[in-house]
């Protein structure tokens, strides 16, 4: 007959199941607030593949596009805070905080930052046959002819649209920012001469630039693009202090254990240092850049503040 006291003593000597469990216990899901095939999706998939090898666990991508990233953000904010569900954050996350009157989550309180993944350029583009060969020429014309320039972007409230509004404000020129329903429509209008210039993500436009159907007048970030080293930044071309770039990052639900965040952060930074992944990202015009959770928290906070001010100043209606 088994003595109950003996069973209890044996049980006490065994390590608890929870103490032996090591993260990750099952496949990790990265929820991407954009459709398949875009820069964010391609970045997430490239990183996911390397993370799977590093963490020795599957990493799957789940695309939940639409509604300014709200659907994806809500799904992650409500997920179990155990590190197995992550959000692909972007500057769109920061824009939504100022664009929508109410959100089902707080971007700064309901997520635990993990690390940035990379930054990618936004450019000011002209038709290949445009009379504007340089950004200073465009600026000079805009100042001499108020209200006569048209700048295309994708839909109202997008990063491209708000970047165009910020450019207009900081350059001190009176131009009409014309939103279109998607990048193909922007390209059609630019190539067809319906608009003077466009503000768009650089990567998908590289083929058009290589074919000389489109000319890049300037990139909007702090540094020149490695893909177009001869193209100046907007700041170099005359708009001092201008610095806008798109970025992607990973975040977990709030209350995810610090040890899990540390594991994820270390893994992300390790894979971003791998030459193969760096080349993969460079091929889609993404500059890999990891960092600490604290740096991502600061980036998100500063971006929320900046875009809220642009939204208010440009009169974009809150949705």
Buried (B, 14 or more C-beta within 10 A) or exposed (E): EEEEEEEEEEEEEEEEEEEEEEBBEEEBBBBBBBEEEBBBBBBBBBBBBBBBEBBEBEBEBBBBBEBBBBBBBBBBBEBEBBBBBBBBBBBBBBBBBBBBEEBEBEBBEBBBBBBBBBBBBBBBBBBBEBEBEBBBBBBBBBEEEEEEBBBBBBBBBBBBBBBBBBBBBBBEBEBEBBBBEEBEBBBBBBBEEBBBBBBBBBBBBBEBBEEEBBBBBBBBBBBBBEBBEEBBBBBBBBBEEBBBBBBBBBBBBBEBBEEBBBBBBEBBBEBBEBEEBBEBBBEBBBBBBBBBBEBBBEBBBEBBEBBBEBBEEBEBEEE
